[in-house]
Amino acid sequence: MRGDTPPDLSLEEAAQAFAALGSEQRLAVLRTLVRAGPAGLSAGDLAHRTGVANSTLTHHLRFLVAAGLVDQTRRGRTVMCSSVAYDRVAQLSAFVLTQCCADASVAAHTPSEETAHDHG
């Protein structure tokens, strides 16, 4: 993960990334790549570790790459799922967490409480 702060995701980008993670197998692929670290894994090693068939893995990787969550490179004839795009995963987490508790003070004042105070 780079030290710079990643730019904010748009709602559309976040939805695409969350949709890509909406499959148990794709989520397992991402978690396996996170465990492997920045060096990543070859497609064959990834298939072996996840138990996902190569043809199915290719399908799932397309979703993860399109969502910007996984980077793929080639080393000769070997496709490397070089690693998780850690900046993108951080952006996805920040997309949800930066809004944490933003409306907490508003929720503390329910309309019924305000009405009782106004009329009492």
N, CA, C and O atoms as CSV, one atom per row, in Angstrom:
chain,resi,resn,atom,element,x,y,z
A,1,MET,N,N,0.842,-1.171,0.000
A,1,MET,CA,C,0.000,0.000,0.000
A,1,MET,C,C,0.883,1.229,0.000
A,1,MET,O,O,1.834,1.322,0.776
A,2,ARG,N,N,0.573,2.152,-0.856
A,2,ARG,CA,C,1.349,3.377,-0.912
A,2,ARG,C,C,0.989,4.278,0.254
A,2,ARG,O,O,-0.078,4.141,0.852
A,3,GLY,N,N,1.897,5.211,0.577
A,3,GLY,CA,C,1.695,6.092,1.702
A,3,GLY,C,C,0.762,7.256,1.422
A,3,GLY,O,O,0.290,7.904,2.356
A,4,ASP,N,N,0.482,7.539,0.132
A,4,ASP,CA,C,-0.372,8.678,-0.164
A,4,ASP,C,C,-1.836,8.344,0.094
A,4,ASP,O,O,-2.219,7.175,0.120
A,5,THR,N,N,-2.644,9.373,0.284
A,5,THR,CA,C,-4.062,9.177,0.536
A,5,THR,C,C,-4.770,8.994,-0.795
A,5,THR,O,O,-4.667,9.858,-1.666
A,6,PRO,N,N,-5.494,7.881,-0.974
A,6,PRO,CA,C,-6.169,7.658,-2.238
A,6,PRO,C,C,-7.351,8.611,-2.397
A,6,PRO,O,O,-7.987,8.978,-1.409
A,7,PRO,N,N,-7.649,9.015,-3.638
A,7,PRO,CA,C,-8.788,9.896,-3.859
A,7,PRO,C,C,-10.099,9.174,-3.549
A,7,PRO,O,O,-10.158,7.945,-3.538
A,8,ASP,N,N,-11.138,9.953,-3.300
A,8,ASP,CA,C,-12.435,9.377,-2.983
A,8,ASP,C,C,-13.002,8.627,-4.174
A,8,ASP,O,O,-12.739,8.971,-5.326
A,9,LEU,N,N,-13.784,7.596,-3.879
A,9,LEU,CA,C,-14.489,6.860,-4.921
A,9,LEU,C,C,-15.827,7.524,-5.183
A,9,LEU,O,O,-16.431,8.103,-4.280
A,10,SER,N,N,-16.283,7.441,-6.407
A,10,SER,CA,C,-17.641,7.895,-6.713
A,10,SER,C,C,-18.597,6.792,-6.273
A,10,SER,O,O,-18.177,5.657,-6.047
A,11,LEU,N,N,-19.847,7.114,-6.154
A,11,LEU,CA,C,-20.866,6.138,-5.785
A,11,LEU,C,C,-20.883,4.992,-6.791
A,11,LEU,O,O,-21.017,3.829,-6.411
A,12,GLU,N,N,-20.748,5.319,-8.064
A,12,GLU,CA,C,-20.744,4.306,-9.124
A,12,GLU,C,C,-19.545,3.359,-8.986
A,12,GLU,O,O,-19.700,2.144,-9.105
A,13,GLU,N,N,-18.354,3.910,-8.737
A,13,GLU,CA,C,-17.155,3.081,-8.569
A,13,GLU,C,C,-17.274,2.181,-7.349
A,13,GLU,O,O,-16.910,1.006,-7.404
A,14,ALA,N,N,-17.779,2.721,-6.255
A,14,ALA,CA,C,-17.948,1.923,-5.044
A,14,ALA,C,C,-18.956,0.808,-5.269
A,14,ALA,O,O,-18.743,-0.322,-4.830
A,15,ALA,N,N,-20.050,1.117,-5.947
A,15,ALA,CA,C,-21.070,0.095,-6.230
A,15,ALA,C,C,-20.488,-1.025,-7.084
A,15,ALA,O,O,-20.778,-2.199,-6.854
A,16,GLN,N,N,-19.670,-0.667,-8.067
A,16,GLN,CA,C,-19.047,-1.682,-8.924
A,16,GLN,C,C,-18.107,-2.568,-8.106
A,16,GLN,O,O,-18.090,-3.787,-8.281
A,17,ALA,N,N,-17.335,-1.964,-7.225
A,17,ALA,CA,C,-16.400,-2.736,-6.404
A,17,ALA,C,C,-17.153,-3.647,-5.436
A,17,ALA,O,O,-16.794,-4.813,-5.272
A,18,PHE,N,N,-18.189,-3.120,-4.798
A,18,PHE,CA,C,-18.971,-3.957,-3.882
A,18,PHE,C,C,-19.681,-5.077,-4.637
A,18,PHE,O,O,-19.797,-6.190,-4.122
A,19,ALA,N,N,-20.154,-4.799,-5.844
A,19,ALA,CA,C,-20.793,-5.840,-6.652
A,19,ALA,C,C,-19.797,-6.939,-6.997
A,19,ALA,O,O,-20.145,-8.120,-7.001
A,20,ALA,N,N,-18.559,-6.549,-7.285
A,20,ALA,CA,C,-17.526,-7.539,-7.596
A,20,ALA,C,C,-17.260,-8.446,-6.407
A,20,ALA,O,O,-16.875,-9.603,-6.582
A,21,LEU,N,N,-17.458,-7.940,-5.216
A,21,LEU,CA,C,-17.231,-8.740,-4.005
A,21,LEU,C,C,-18.489,-9.490,-3.567
A,21,LEU,O,O,-18.497,-10.148,-2.527
A,22,GLY,N,N,-19.541,-9.386,-4.361
A,22,GLY,CA,C,-20.812,-10.006,-4.009
A,22,GLY,C,C,-20.872,-11.502,-4.260
A,22,GLY,O,O,-21.946,-12.097,-4.166
A,23,SER,N,N,-19.771,-12.109,-4.568
A,23,SER,CA,C,-19.698,-13.551,-4.783
A,23,SER,C,C,-18.756,-14.142,-3.740
A,23,SER,O,O,-17.678,-13.602,-3.494
A,24,GLU,N,N,-19.158,-15.238,-3.135
A,24,GLU,CA,C,-18.292,-15.888,-2.144
A,24,GLU,C,C,-16.948,-16.266,-2.752
A,24,GLU,O,O,-15.910,-16.124,-2.106
A,25,GLN,N,N,-16.966,-16.747,-3.993
A,25,GLN,CA,C,-15.707,-17.158,-4.625
A,25,GLN,C,C,-14.810,-15.963,-4.901
A,25,GLN,O,O,-13.598,-16.045,-4.700
A,26,ARG,N,N,-15.386,-14.845,-5.363
A,26,ARG,CA,C,-14.554,-13.662,-5.617
A,26,ARG,C,C,-13.995,-13.106,-4.312
A,26,ARG,O,O,-12.850,-12.656,-4.261
A,27,LEU,N,N,-14.795,-13.138,-3.273
A,27,LEU,CA,C,-14.308,-12.677,-1.974
A,27,LEU,C,C,-13.190,-13.592,-1.478
A,27,LEU,O,O,-12.212,-13.116,-0.900
A,28,ALA,N,N,-13.324,-14.886,-1.697
A,28,ALA,CA,C,-12.269,-15.834,-1.316
A,28,ALA,C,C,-10.990,-15.577,-2.120
A,28,ALA,O,O,-9.888,-15.668,-1.579
A,29,VAL,N,N,-11.136,-15.261,-3.394
A,29,VAL,CA,C,-9.972,-14.950,-4.238
A,29,VAL,C,C,-9.267,-13.717,-3.696
A,29,VAL,O,O,-8.045,-13.714,-3.551
A,30,LEU,N,N,-10.026,-12.671,-3.396
A,30,LEU,CA,C,-9.418,-11.446,-2.881
A,30,LEU,C,C,-8.713,-11.704,-1.560
A,30,LEU,O,O,-7.591,-11.237,-1.360
A,31,ARG,N,N,-9.340,-12.431,-0.663
A,31,ARG,CA,C,-8.723,-12.716,0.641
A,31,ARG,C,C,-7.459,-13.558,0.484
A,31,ARG,O,O,-6.490,-13.364,1.219
A,32,THR,N,N,-7.462,-14.481,-0.459
A,32,THR,CA,C,-6.279,-15.296,-0.707
A,32,THR,C,C,-5.142,-14.431,-1.222
A,32,THR,O,O,-3.989,-14.625,-0.836
A,33,LEU,N,N,-5.458,-13.480,-2.089
A,33,LEU,CA,C,-4.426,-12.576,-2.597
A,33,LEU,C,C,-3.922,-11.639,-1.507
A,33,LEU,O,O,-2.737,-11.307,-1.480
A,34,VAL,N,N,-4.793,-11.214,-0.618
A,34,VAL,CA,C,-4.360,-10.386,0.516
A,34,VAL,C,C,-3.369,-11.177,1.362
A,34,VAL,O,O,-2.342,-10.643,1.781
A,35,ARG,N,N,-3.673,-12.444,1.614
A,35,ARG,CA,C,-2.784,-13.301,2.412
A,35,ARG,C,C,-1.433,-13.498,1.726
A,35,ARG,O,O,-0.406,-13.614,2.394
A,36,ALA,N,N,-1.437,-13.537,0.401
A,36,ALA,CA,C,-0.199,-13.770,-0.343
A,36,ALA,C,C,0.727,-12.554,-0.310
A,36,ALA,O,O,1.935,-12.693,-0.498
A,37,GLY,N,N,0.175,-11.372,-0.073
A,37,GLY,CA,C,1.001,-10.176,0.005
A,37,GLY,C,C,1.272,-9.569,-1.357
A,37,GLY,O,O,0.719,-10.001,-2.368
A,38,PRO,N,N,2.132,-8.560,-1.369
A,38,PRO,CA,C,2.398,-7.787,-2.593
A,38,PRO,C,C,2.983,-8.602,-3.746
A,38,PRO,O,O,2.836,-8.207,-4.903
A,39,ALA,N,N,3.635,-9.715,-3.467
A,39,ALA,CA,C,4.209,-10.526,-4.545
A,39,ALA,C,C,3.131,-11.196,-5.384
A,39,ALA,O,O,3.367,-11.527,-6.546
A,40,GLY,N,N,1.955,-11.396,-4.811
A,40,GLY,CA,C,0.852,-12.003,-5.542
A,40,GLY,C,C,1.046,-13.477,-5.797
A,40,GLY,O,O,1.940,-14.111,-5.237
A,41,LEU,N,N,0.206,-14.008,-6.642
A,41,LEU,CA,C,0.226,-15.432,-6.983
A,41,LEU,C,C,0.004,-15.601,-8.476
A,41,LEU,O,O,-0.615,-14.757,-9.124
A,42,SER,N,N,0.510,-16.691,-9.006
A,42,SER,CA,C,0.166,-17.034,-10.382
A,42,SER,C,C,-1.283,-17.508,-10.377
A,42,SER,O,O,-1.821,-17.887,-9.337
A,43,ALA,N,N,-1.902,-17.483,-11.548
A,43,ALA,CA,C,-3.282,-17.942,-11.654
A,43,ALA,C,C,-3.405,-19.400,-11.200
A,43,ALA,O,O,-4.385,-19.774,-10.556
A,44,GLY,N,N,-2.404,-20.216,-11.538
A,44,GLY,CA,C,-2.431,-21.623,-11.122
A,44,GLY,C,C,-2.365,-21.783,-9.615
A,44,GLY,O,O,-3.110,-22.575,-9.039
A,45,ASP,N,N,-1.478,-21.036,-8.974
A,45,ASP,CA,C,-1.381,-21.098,-7.513
A,45,ASP,C,C,-2.661,-20.590,-6.860
A,45,ASP,O,O,-3.122,-21.142,-5.862
A,46,LEU,N,N,-3.222,-19.543,-7.429
A,46,LEU,CA,C,-4.453,-18.992,-6.880
A,46,LEU,C,C,-5.596,-19.996,-7.006
A,46,LEU,O,O,-6.384,-20.161,-6.075
A,47,ALA,N,N,-5.688,-20.663,-8.150
A,47,ALA,CA,C,-6.720,-21.683,-8.348
A,47,ALA,C,C,-6.543,-22.809,-7.328
A,47,ALA,O,O,-7.518,-23.285,-6.746
A,48,HIS,N,N,-5.310,-23.226,-7.121
A,48,HIS,CA,C,-5.035,-24.296,-6.168
A,48,HIS,C,C,-5.420,-23.898,-4.739
A,48,HIS,O,O,-6.064,-24.667,-4.025
A,49,ARG,N,N,-5.024,-22.704,-4.336
A,49,ARG,CA,C,-5.283,-22.260,-2.956
A,49,ARG,C,C,-6.759,-22.010,-2.676
A,49,ARG,O,O,-7.223,-22.206,-1.553
A,50,THR,N,N,-7.495,-21.578,-3.693
A,50,THR,CA,C,-8.915,-21.287,-3.482
A,50,THR,C,C,-9.817,-22.466,-3.808
A,50,THR,O,O,-10.974,-22.499,-3.388
A,51,GLY,N,N,-9.294,-23.440,-4.560
A,51,GLY,CA,C,-10.116,-24.572,-4.978
A,51,GLY,C,C,-11.075,-24.216,-6.100
A,51,GLY,O,O,-12.029,-24.948,-6.362
A,52,VAL,N,N,-10.826,-23.091,-6.765
A,52,VAL,CA,C,-11.675,-22.642,-7.869
A,52,VAL,C,C,-11.033,-23.099,-9.177
A,52,VAL,O,O,-9.836,-22.899,-9.384
A,53,ALA,N,N,-11.823,-23.710,-10.059
A,53,ALA,CA,C,-11.313,-24.187,-11.350
A,53,ALA,C,C,-10.775,-23.013,-12.163
A,53,ALA,O,O,-11.281,-21.896,-12.058
A,54,ASN,N,N,-9.748,-23.268,-12.974
A,54,ASN,CA,C,-9.105,-22.212,-13.764
A,54,ASN,C,C,-10.091,-21.404,-14.599
A,54,ASN,O,O,-10.020,-20.176,-14.626
A,55,SER,N,N,-11.013,-22.087,-15.280
A,55,SER,CA,C,-11.966,-21.363,-16.139
A,55,SER,C,C,-12.883,-20.469,-15.303
A,55,SER,O,O,-13.194,-19.348,-15.705
A,56,THR,N,N,-13.307,-20.956,-14.163
A,56,THR,CA,C,-14.152,-20.163,-13.271
A,56,THR,C,C,-13.346,-19.027,-12.651
A,56,THR,O,O,-13.854,-17.918,-12.484
A,57,LEU,N,N,-12.097,-19.302,-12.313
A,57,LEU,CA,C,-11.228,-18.289,-11.724
A,57,LEU,C,C,-11.027,-17.130,-12.696
A,57,LEU,O,O,-11.051,-15.968,-12.293
A,58,THR,N,N,-10.830,-17.444,-13.971
A,58,THR,CA,C,-10.666,-16.402,-14.986
A,58,THR,C,C,-11.882,-15.488,-15.010
A,58,THR,O,O,-11.746,-14.267,-15.096
A,59,HIS,N,N,-13.057,-16.073,-14.935
A,59,HIS,CA,C,-14.308,-15.305,-14.906
A,59,HIS,C,C,-14.350,-14.377,-13.691
A,59,HIS,O,O,-14.678,-13.198,-13.825
A,60,HIS,N,N,-14.023,-14.896,-12.519
A,60,HIS,CA,C,-14.061,-14.095,-11.298
A,60,HIS,C,C,-12.987,-13.009,-11.302
A,60,HIS,O,O,-13.225,-11.895,-10.834
A,61,LEU,N,N,-11.827,-13.326,-11.819
A,61,LEU,CA,C,-10.755,-12.329,-11.877
A,61,LEU,C,C,-11.123,-11.155,-12.772
A,61,LEU,O,O,-10.740,-10.018,-12.495
A,62,ARG,N,N,-11.865,-11.422,-13.844
A,62,ARG,CA,C,-12.304,-10.329,-14.714
A,62,ARG,C,C,-13.111,-9.297,-13.922
A,62,ARG,O,O,-12.917,-8.093,-14.091
A,63,PHE,N,N,-14.003,-9.764,-13.070
A,63,PHE,CA,C,-14.801,-8.866,-12.236
A,63,PHE,C,C,-13.913,-8.060,-11.287
A,63,PHE,O,O,-14.068,-6.845,-11.160
A,64,LEU,N,N,-12.985,-8.747,-10.624
A,64,LEU,CA,C,-12.125,-8.088,-9.643
A,64,LEU,C,C,-11.177,-7.096,-10.300
A,64,LEU,O,O,-10.913,-6.030,-9.744
A,65,VAL,N,N,-10.664,-7.435,-11.473
A,65,VAL,CA,C,-9.777,-6.524,-12.201
A,65,VAL,C,C,-10.578,-5.320,-12.697
A,65,VAL,O,O,-10.115,-4.186,-12.580
A,66,ALA,N,N,-11.766,-5.548,-13.248
A,66,ALA,CA,C,-12.603,-4.453,-13.749
A,66,ALA,C,C,-12.982,-3.481,-12.633
A,66,ALA,O,O,-13.111,-2.279,-12.867
A,67,ALA,N,N,-13.157,-4.000,-11.432
A,67,ALA,CA,C,-13.501,-3.153,-10.283
A,67,ALA,C,C,-12.268,-2.481,-9.692
A,67,ALA,O,O,-12.379,-1.671,-8.771
A,68,GLY,N,N,-11.093,-2.816,-10.220
A,68,GLY,CA,C,-9.860,-2.202,-9.744
A,68,GLY,C,C,-9.353,-2.779,-8.439
A,68,GLY,O,O,-8.519,-2.162,-7.776
A,69,LEU,N,N,-9.840,-3.952,-8.056
A,69,LEU,CA,C,-9.456,-4.551,-6.778
A,69,LEU,C,C,-8.255,-5.486,-6.893
A,69,LEU,O,O,-7.588,-5.768,-5.897
A,70,VAL,N,N,-7.981,-5.963,-8.098
A,70,VAL,CA,C,-6.856,-6.873,-8.336
A,70,VAL,C,C,-6.102,-6.377,-9.563
A,70,VAL,O,O,-6.700,-5.974,-10.560
A,71,ASP,N,N,-4.783,-6.417,-9.468
A,71,ASP,CA,C,-3.913,-6.079,-10.597
A,71,ASP,C,C,-3.377,-7.370,-11.190
A,71,ASP,O,O,-2.926,-8.250,-10.456
A,72,GLN,N,N,-3.421,-7.493,-12.510
A,72,GLN,CA,C,-2.852,-8.659,-13.180
A,72,GLN,C,C,-1.716,-8.222,-14.080
A,72,GLN,O,O,-1.785,-7.186,-14.742
A,73,THR,N,N,-0.674,-9.025,-14.092
A,73,THR,CA,C,0.435,-8.801,-15.007
A,73,THR,C,C,0.843,-10.135,-15.602
A,73,THR,O,O,0.438,-11.193,-15.122
A,74,ARG,N,N,1.648,-10.073,-16.650
A,74,ARG,CA,C,2.193,-11.290,-17.266
A,74,ARG,C,C,3.684,-11.321,-17.030
A,74,ARG,O,O,4.377,-10.309,-17.131
A,75,ARG,N,N,4.153,-12.499,-16.717
A,75,ARG,CA,C,5.599,-12.753,-16.657
A,75,ARG,C,C,5.843,-13.898,-17.631
A,75,ARG,O,O,5.673,-15.071,-17.297
A,76,GLY,N,N,6.238,-13.537,-18.816
A,76,GLY,CA,C,6.380,-14.558,-19.853
A,76,GLY,C,C,5.018,-15.107,-20.211
A,76,GLY,O,O,4.134,-14.356,-20.623
A,77,ARG,N,N,4.836,-16.413,-20.058
A,77,ARG,CA,C,3.563,-17.052,-20.361
A,77,ARG,C,C,2.658,-17.154,-19.135
A,77,ARG,O,O,1.506,-17.574,-19.246
A,78,THR,N,N,3.172,-16.774,-17.974
A,78,THR,CA,C,2.417,-16.918,-16.739
A,78,THR,C,C,1.659,-15.642,-16.408
A,78,THR,O,O,2.237,-14.556,-16.365
A,79,VAL,N,N,0.361,-15.784,-16.175
A,79,VAL,CA,C,-0.431,-14.648,-15.723
A,79,VAL,C,C,-0.278,-14.569,-14.212
A,79,VAL,O,O,-0.570,-15.523,-13.491
A,80,MET,N,N,0.179,-13.429,-13.754
A,80,MET,CA,C,0.295,-13.210,-12.311
A,80,MET,C,C,-0.873,-12.337,-11.871
A,80,MET,O,O,-1.148,-11.304,-12.481
A,81,CYS,N,N,-1.548,-12.750,-10.824
A,81,CYS,CA,C,-2.518,-11.887,-10.181
A,81,CYS,C,C,-1.644,-11.126,-9.216
A,81,CYS,O,O,-1.628,-11.391,-8.014
A,82,SER,N,N,-0.914,-10.172,-9.770
A,82,SER,CA,C,0.232,-9.605,-9.075
A,82,SER,C,C,-0.059,-9.280,-7.634
A,82,SER,O,O,0.764,-9.560,-6.763
A,83,SER,N,N,-1.177,-8.712,-7.365
A,83,SER,CA,C,-1.524,-8.474,-5.972
A,83,SER,C,C,-2.861,-7.787,-5.905
A,83,SER,O,O,-3.454,-7.398,-6.912
A,84,VAL,N,N,-3.301,-7.658,-4.705
A,84,VAL,CA,C,-4.491,-6.874,-4.441
A,84,VAL,C,C,-4.122,-5.422,-4.690
A,84,VAL,O,O,-3.009,-5.000,-4.379
A,85,ALA,N,N,-5.037,-4.667,-5.242
A,85,ALA,CA,C,-4.847,-3.229,-5.403
A,85,ALA,C,C,-5.202,-2.598,-4.056
A,85,ALA,O,O,-6.320,-2.126,-3.848
A,86,TYR,N,N,-4.223,-2.603,-3.150
A,86,TYR,CA,C,-4.475,-2.198,-1.766
A,86,TYR,C,C,-5.042,-0.786,-1.663
A,86,TYR,O,O,-5.879,-0.523,-0.799
A,87,ASP,N,N,-4.603,0.124,-2.524
A,87,ASP,CA,C,-5.146,1.480,-2.484
A,87,ASP,C,C,-6.649,1.474,-2.751
A,87,ASP,O,O,-7.409,2.201,-2.111
A,88,ARG,N,N,-7.060,0.644,-3.705
A,88,ARG,CA,C,-8.486,0.579,-4.058
A,88,ARG,C,C,-9.294,-0.034,-2.914
A,88,ARG,O,O,-10.393,0.430,-2.611
A,89,VAL,N,N,-8.758,-1.061,-2.287
A,89,VAL,CA,C,-9.442,-1.677,-1.145
A,89,VAL,C,C,-9.554,-0.660,-0.003
A,89,VAL,O,O,-10.577,-0.596,0.679
A,90,ALA,N,N,-8.502,0.127,0.198
A,90,ALA,CA,C,-8.542,1.178,1.226
A,90,ALA,C,C,-9.592,2.222,0.872
A,90,ALA,O,O,-10.302,2.710,1.751
A,91,GLN,N,N,-9.696,2.567,-0.402
A,91,GLN,CA,C,-10.716,3.522,-0.833
A,91,GLN,C,C,-12.114,2.989,-0.547
A,91,GLN,O,O,-12.998,3.728,-0.114
A,92,LEU,N,N,-12.299,1.701,-0.794
A,92,LEU,CA,C,-13.602,1.086,-0.580
A,92,LEU,C,C,-13.974,1.103,0.901
A,92,LEU,O,O,-15.117,1.387,1.259
A,93,SER,N,N,-13.013,0.802,1.744
A,93,SER,CA,C,-13.255,0.869,3.192
A,93,SER,C,C,-13.554,2.294,3.614
A,93,SER,O,O,-14.487,2.535,4.380
A,94,ALA,N,N,-12.772,3.238,3.120
A,94,ALA,CA,C,-12.970,4.643,3.475
A,94,ALA,C,C,-14.315,5.151,2.976
A,94,ALA,O,O,-14.926,6.006,3.617
A,95,PHE,N,N,-14.783,4.641,1.845
A,95,PHE,CA,C,-16.066,5.058,1.290
A,95,PHE,C,C,-17.179,4.850,2.307
A,95,PHE,O,O,-18.075,5.684,2.441
A,96,VAL,N,N,-17.115,3.742,3.016
A,96,VAL,CA,C,-18.125,3.427,4.017
A,96,VAL,C,C,-17.804,4.110,5.345
A,96,VAL,O,O,-18.680,4.716,5.961
A,97,LEU,N,N,-16.571,4.012,5.778
A,97,LEU,CA,C,-16.221,4.446,7.134
A,97,LEU,C,C,-16.090,5.946,7.316
A,97,LEU,O,O,-16.223,6.426,8.442
A,98,THR,N,N,-15.837,6.705,6.267
A,98,THR,CA,C,-15.683,8.153,6.453
A,98,THR,C,C,-16.992,8.807,6.865
A,98,THR,O,O,-16.987,9.914,7.403
A,99,GLN,N,N,-18.089,8.152,6.626
A,99,GLN,CA,C,-19.386,8.695,7.015
A,99,GLN,C,C,-19.841,8.208,8.386
A,99,GLN,O,O,-20.950,8.515,8.824
A,100,CYS,N,N,-18.985,7.450,9.057
A,100,CYS,CA,C,-19.349,6.872,10.349
A,100,CYS,C,C,-19.820,7.957,11.319
A,100,CYS,O,O,-19.128,8.947,11.556
A,101,CYS,N,N,-20.985,7.748,11.856
A,101,CYS,CA,C,-21.570,8.572,12.926
A,101,CYS,C,C,-21.870,10.010,12.503
A,101,CYS,O,O,-22.109,10.858,13.363
A,102,ALA,N,N,-21.864,10.304,11.214
A,102,ALA,CA,C,-22.101,11.667,10.733
A,102,ALA,C,C,-23.456,12.207,11.162
A,102,ALA,O,O,-23.601,13.407,11.396
A,103,ASP,N,N,-24.435,11.343,11.264
A,103,ASP,CA,C,-25.779,11.781,11.639
A,103,ASP,C,C,-26.147,11.384,13.060
A,103,ASP,O,O,-27.317,11.448,13.436
A,104,ALA,N,N,-25.171,10.977,13.848
A,104,ALA,CA,C,-25.462,10.494,15.205
A,104,ALA,C,C,-26.127,11.562,16.054
A,104,ALA,O,O,-27.048,11.244,16.806
A,105,SER,N,N,-25.701,12.809,15.967
A,105,SER,CA,C,-26.305,13.852,16.788
A,105,SER,C,C,-27.719,14.175,16.313
A,105,SER,O,O,-28.568,14.558,17.118
A,106,VAL,N,N,-27.980,14.025,15.016
A,106,VAL,CA,C,-29.319,14.256,14.484
A,106,VAL,C,C,-30.269,13.170,14.971
A,106,VAL,O,O,-31.418,13.458,15.307
A,107,ALA,N,N,-29.805,11.936,15.012
A,107,ALA,CA,C,-30.650,10.815,15.440
A,107,ALA,C,C,-31.002,10.919,16.920
A,107,ALA,O,O,-32.013,10.364,17.349
A,108,ALA,N,N,-30.200,11.609,17.698
A,108,ALA,CA,C,-30.461,11.727,19.132
A,108,ALA,C,C,-31.698,12.573,19.405
A,108,ALA,O,O,-32.298,12.459,20.474
A,109,HIS,N,N,-32.089,13.420,18.457
A,109,HIS,CA,C,-33.267,14.270,18.617
A,109,HIS,C,C,-34.371,13.765,17.701
A,109,HIS,O,O,-34.397,14.101,16.517
A,110,THR,N,N,-35.256,12.985,18.224
A,110,THR,CA,C,-36.353,12.468,17.421
A,110,THR,C,C,-37.411,13.551,17.277
A,110,THR,O,O,-37.503,14.427,18.138
A,111,PRO,N,N,-38.212,13.519,16.217
A,111,PRO,CA,C,-39.268,14.528,16.012
A,111,PRO,C,C,-40.233,14.609,17.182
A,111,PRO,O,O,-40.692,15.701,17.517
A,112,SER,N,N,-40.555,13.487,17.813
A,112,SER,CA,C,-41.527,13.509,18.914
A,112,SER,C,C,-40.970,14.267,20.114
A,112,SER,O,O,-41.722,14.947,20.811
A,113,GLU,N,N,-39.664,14.163,20.368
A,113,GLU,CA,C,-39.053,14.894,21.471
A,113,GLU,C,C,-39.051,16.385,21.214
A,113,GLU,O,O,-39.315,17.184,22.113
A,114,GLU,N,N,-38.745,16.761,19.954
A,114,GLU,CA,C,-38.725,18.175,19.605
A,114,GLU,C,C,-40.112,18.793,19.730
A,114,GLU,O,O,-40.251,19.925,20.194
A,115,THR,N,N,-41.143,18.048,19.314
A,115,THR,CA,C,-42.518,18.545,19.392
A,115,THR,C,C,-42.934,18.742,20.836
A,115,THR,O,O,-43.597,19.728,21.156
A,116,ALA,N,N,-42.561,17.828,21.713
A,116,ALA,CA,C,-42.913,17.935,23.130
A,116,ALA,C,C,-42.271,19.157,23.737
A,116,ALA,O,O,-42.894,19.828,24.559
A,117,HIS,N,N,-41.042,19.471,23.359
A,117,HIS,CA,C,-40.334,20.643,23.893
A,117,HIS,C,C,-40.937,21.922,23.353
A,117,HIS,O,O,-41.001,22.918,24.073
A,118,ASP,N,N,-41.383,21.922,22.098
A,118,ASP,CA,C,-41.937,23.124,21.504
A,118,ASP,C,C,-43.295,23.493,22.105
A,118,ASP,O,O,-43.652,24.670,22.156
A,119,HIS,N,N,-44.047,22.495,22.558
A,119,HIS,CA,C,-45.397,22.745,23.043
A,119,HIS,C,C,-45.469,22.751,24.570
A,119,HIS,O,O,-46.555,22.937,25.119
A,120,GLY,N,N,-44.380,22.558,25.259
A,120,GLY,CA,C,-44.462,22.416,26.694
A,120,GLY,C,C,-44.023,23.608,27.385
A,120,GLY,O,O,-44.031,23.647,28.616
